[in-house]
């Protein structure tokens, strides 16, 4: 089953936007993710609605950050991208008539809900500034090229 990587992808491009001192086009951001610029525009439009990013059209236009990284949490971004399902696992049937399956669902539902609440709560404890700080520490230790945004396929 394919994982939903929308949150990870959005966080990735937001950090690139933080470190490049000019607006970035959807095409440039899509290049960082190896995806389509239309998908980038669609996702960033939701972030623009919440005031996390801004966009300008025309020559020299593109996407920029418009939020305070110390105030925006990963949970904020998670919710802005539509709060995708946390787990790929689920019940075989939501309303089973089989008593065995009802017992299984009861046990799993509690575990799923508890784990999801814990994860979403943790996302609320981490800011975009925390990600930026982590990147800066990694970058300072890394034997890097002149371009801090170069991607290497491993």
LOBANU-146367 format. One line per 4 residues: number of its first residue (from 1); their letters; for each residue y negated, x negated, z negated of N, C-alpha, C. Coordinates in steps of 0.05 Angstrom, whole numbers, always signed. Example, Ala and Ser with C-alpha at 12.3 -4.5 7.8 and 13.67 -1.06 7.14 Angstrom:
1	AS	+114 -264 -156 +90 -246 -156 +66 -264 -156 ~ +45 -257 -142 +21 -273 -143 -1 -258 -157
***
This chain:
1	XXXX	+24 -17 +0 +0 +0 +0 -25 -18 +0 ~ -44 -11 +16 -69 -26 +19 -87 -21 -5 ~ -98 -42 -16 -117 -39 -38 -145 -32 -29 ~ -159 -17 -45 -187 -11 -39 -204 -34 -49
5	XXXX	-216 -49 -30 -231 -73 -38 -262 -68 -35 ~ -270 -43 -34 -298 -37 -29 -316 -49 -51 ~ -308 -46 -76 -324 -57 -98 -327 -87 -96 ~ -305 -100 -92 -305 -130 -90 -322 -138 -66
9	XXXX	-320 -124 -44 -335 -131 -20 -365 -128 -25 ~ -373 -106 -37 -401 -101 -42 -412 -122 -61 ~ -398 -128 -82 -407 -149 -101 -411 -175 -86 ~ -392 -181 -69 -393 -206 -53 -420 -207 -37
13	XXXX	-426 -186 -22 -450 -187 -6 -476 -186 -23 ~ -475 -172 -46 -498 -172 -63 -505 -200 -73 ~ -485 -215 -80 -490 -243 -88 -501 -260 -66 ~ -490 -256 -42 -502 -271 -19 -531 -263 -15
17	XXXX	-537 -238 -18 -565 -229 -16 -583 -242 -37 ~ -572 -247 -60 -587 -260 -82 -595 -288 -75 ~ -578 -302 -60 -582 -331 -56 -593 -338 -29 ~ -598 -319 -12 -610 -324 +14 -638 -312 +13
21	XXXX	-658 -328 +17 -686 -320 +13 -698 -307 +38 ~ -684 -287 +48 -694 -272 +71 -676 -247 +74 ~ -686 -227 +88 -668 -204 +92 -644 -212 +109 ~ -621 -200 +103 -597 -205 +118 -590 -180 +134
25	XXXX	-583 -184 +159 -575 -162 +176 -547 -152 +169 ~ -541 -128 +177 -514 -117 +172 -493 -134 +186 ~ -500 -145 +209 -482 -162 +223 -475 -188 +207 ~ -496 -200 +195 -492 -224 +179 -474 -217 +155
29	XXXX	-480 -196 +141 -465 -188 +118 -436 -181 +126 ~ -433 -168 +148 -406 -162 +158 -390 -188 +164 ~ -404 -208 +173 -391 -234 +178 -380 -246 +153 ~ -393 -243 +130 -383 -254 +105 -357 -240 +97
33	XXXX	-354 -215 +105 -331 -199 +97 -310 -196 +119 ~ -316 -207 +143 -297 -204 +165 -292 -174 +171 ~ -314 -159 +173 -311 -130 +177 -332 -121 +197 ~ -335 -96 +200 -354 -83 +219 -381 -78 +206
37	XXXX	-402 -83 +221 -429 -79 +210 -435 -49 +204 ~ -422 -31 +218 -425 -3 +212 -415 +4 +184 ~ -393 -8 +177 -382 -3 +150 -401 -14 +129 ~ -412 -37 +134 -431 -49 +115 -456 -31 +112
41	XXXX	-467 -21 +134 -490 -3 +132 -483 +22 +117 ~ -460 +33 +121 -452 +58 +107 -451 +54 +77 ~ -439 +32 +69 -436 +26 +40 -463 +20 +28 ~ -479 +3 +41 -505 -5 +30 -524 +18 +29
45	XXXX	-521 +38 +47 -538 +61 +46 -536 +75 +19 ~ -512 +76 +8 -508 +88 -19 -522 +72 -41 ~ -522 +46 -37 -536 +29 -57 -566 +31 -54 ~ -575 +35 -30 -604 +39 -25 -613 +64 -38
49	XXXX	-598 +85 -37 -605 +111 -50 -609 +107 -80 ~ -594 +89 -92 -597 +84 -121 -617 +63 -128 ~ -629 +51 -107 -650 +31 -112 -640 +3 -116 ~ -615 -3 -111 -604 -29 -115 -610 -48 -92
53	XXXX	-612 -37 -68 -620 -53 -44 -641 -38 -28 ~ -654 -53 -11 -674 -41 +7 -668 -51 +35 ~ -678 -37 +55 -674 -45 +82 -700 -41 +98 ~ -705 -59 +117 -727 -57 +135 -716 -60 +163
57	XXXX	-727 -43 +181 -718 -44 +209 -736 -63 +225 ~ -726 -70 +248 -742 -86 +267 -738 -115 +264 ~ -753 -130 +279 -752 -160 +279 -758 -170 +251 ~ -740 -187 +241 -744 -198 +214 -734 -179 +192
61	XXXX	-724 -156 +200 -714 -136 +180 -686 -143 +171 ~ -677 -126 +154 -650 -129 +143 -648 -119 +115 ~ -628 -126 +101 -622 -117 +74 -631 -138 +53 ~ -643 -128 +31 -651 -145 +9 -644 -132 -17
65	XXXX	-641 -147 -38 -637 -136 -65 -664 -125 -74 ~ -662 -103 -88 -687 -91 -99 -683 -82 -128 ~ -665 -95 -142 -659 -88 -170 -660 -113 -187 ~ -661 -108 -213 -660 -129 -232 -631 -135 -238
69	XXXX	-621 -159 -232 -593 -165 -236 -584 -164 -265 ~ -603 -167 -283 -596 -165 -312 -591 -136 -321 ~ -600 -117 -305 -598 -89 -313 -575 -74 -299 ~ -566 -84 -277 -546 -70 -261 -518 -81 -267
73	XXXX	-500 -63 -275 -473 -71 -282 -454 -66 -259 ~ -430 -78 -262 -409 -73 -243 -401 -44 -243 ~ -403 -31 -265 -398 -2 -266 -418 +13 -250 ~ -443 +5 -251 -464 +18 -234 -456 +17 -205
77	XXXX	-448 -7 -196 -441 -11 -168 -415 +4 -162 ~ -396 +4 -180 -371 +19 -177 -377 +49 -172 ~ -395 +60 -187 -402 +88 -184 -418 +92 -158 ~ -435 +73 -151 -450 +75 -126 -433 +75 -101
81	XXXX	-410 +62 -102 -393 +61 -79 -372 +84 -79 ~ -376 +103 -97 -359 +127 -97 -337 +127 -118 ~ -338 +108 -137 -318 +107 -158 -289 +109 -146 ~ -282 +89 -130 -255 +90 -118 -233 +90 -139
85	XXXX	-210 +101 -131 -188 +102 -149 -181 +74 -160 ~ -177 +73 -186 -172 +47 -198 -143 +38 -193 ~ -124 +57 -193 -96 +50 -190 -85 +62 -164 ~ -67 +47 -152 -52 +58 -129 -29 +75 -138
89	XXXX	-21 +72 -164 +1 +87 -174 -8 +115 -182 ~ +10 +134 -181 +4 +161 -189 +30 +177 -192 ~ +27 +202 -199 +50 +219 -202 +61 +228 -176 ~ +87 +232 -175 +100 +242 -150 +89 +269 -143
93	XXXX	+85 +286 -163 +74 +313 -159 +56 +319 -182 ~ +33 +331 -177 +14 +337 -198 +22 +361 -215 ~ +35 +380 -203 +43 +405 -217 +73 +410 -213 ~ +90 +394 -225 +119 +397 -220 +131 +421 -236
97	XXXX	+151 +433 -224 +165 +454 -239 +188 +442 -255 ~ +197 +418 -247 +219 +404 -261 +209 +394 -288 ~ +224 +401 -309 +216 +392 -336 +217 +362 -340 ~ +236 +349 -327 +238 +320 -329 +213 +307 -317
101	XXXX	+205 +317 -293 +181 +306 -281 +156 +312 -297 ~ +155 +335 -310 +133 +341 -328 +131 +321 -351 ~ +154 +313 -362 +154 +294 -383 +145 +266 -373 ~ +154 +259 -349 +146 +233 -337 +115 +234 -332
105	XXXX	+105 +255 -321 +77 +258 -315 +60 +255 -341 ~ +70 +269 -362 +56 +268 -387 +53 +239 -398 ~ +74 +224 -396 +74 +197 -406 +56 +179 -388 ~ +59 +182 -362 +43 +165 -344 +13 +173 -345
109	XXXX	+7 +198 -346 -21 +207 -346 -37 +194 -369 ~ -25 +194 -392 -39 +182 -415 -44 +152 -411 ~ -24 +139 -401 -26 +110 -396 -47 +104 -374 ~ -46 +120 -353 -65 +116 -331 -93 +121 -340
113	XXXX	-98 +142 -355 -125 +149 -364 -135 +128 -383 ~ -119 +119 -401 -127 +98 -421 -134 +72 -407 ~ -118 +64 -388 -123 +39 -374 -148 +41 -356 ~ -151 +64 -343 -175 +68 -326 -200 +68 -343
117	XXXX	-200 +81 -366 -224 +82 -383 -230 +54 -393 ~ -210 +38 -400 -215 +11 -409 -227 -6 -387 ~ -217 -4 -363 -227 -20 -340 -256 -12 -334 ~ -261 +14 -332 -288 +23 -325 -308 +15 -347
121	XXXX	-299 +17 -372 -316 +8 -394 -322 -22 -392 ~ -303 -38 -385 -307 -67 -382 -326 -72 -359 ~ -325 -57 -337 -344 -61 -315 -372 -56 -325 ~ -376 -39 -344 -402 -34 -355 -413 -56 -372
125	XXXX	-396 -75 -380 -404 -98 -396 -412 -122 -380 ~ -408 -121 -354 -414 -144 -337 -436 -137 -318 ~ -457 -154 -318 -480 -149 -300 -478 -166 -275 ~ -495 -159 -256 -496 -175 -232 -507 -203 -239
129	XXXX	-523 -205 -260 -533 -231 -269 -510 -248 -280 ~ -490 -235 -293 -467 -250 -302 -451 -262 -279 ~ -449 -247 -257 -435 -257 -233 -451 -281 -221 ~ -477 -278 -221 -495 -299 -210 -492 -324 -227
133	XXXX	-491 -321 -253 -488 -344 -271 -461 -358 -266 ~ -440 -342 -263 -414 -353 -258 -414 -368 -231 ~ -426 -357 -211 -428 -371 -185 -443 -397 -188 ~ -465 -397 -202 -481 -422 -206 -465 -443 -220
137	XXXX	-449 -436 -240 -432 -456 -253 -411 -467 -235 ~ -399 -449 -219 -378 -458 -200 -390 -476 -178 ~ -413 -468 -169 -427 -483 -148 -434 -511 -157 ~ -444 -513 -182 -452 -539 -193 -428 -558 -195
141	XXXX	-404 -548 -199 -380 -564 -202 -366 -570 -176 ~ -373 -556 -155 -358 -556 -130 -368 -578 -112 ~ -349 -592 -99 -356 -611 -78 -362 -594 -53 ~ -387 -588 -48 -394 -569 -27 -410 -581 -5
145	XXXX	-411 -567 +16 -427 -575 +39 -456 -568 +34 ~ -473 -572 +53 -502 -565 +50 -506 -535 +48 ~ -487 -520 +59 -490 -490 +60 -474 -478 +37 ~ -488 -468 +16 -473 -457 -7 -459 -431 -1
149	XXXX	-464 -420 +23 -452 -395 +30 -430 -398 +51 ~ -423 -422 +56 -401 -427 +76 -375 -417 +65 ~ -360 -404 +82 -334 -393 +74 -312 -410 +87 ~ -294 -417 +71 -270 -432 +81 -246 -415 +78
153	XX	-231 -413 +100 -206 -398 +99 -185 -416 +87 ~ -172 -407 +66 -153 -423 +52 -125 -418 +63
***
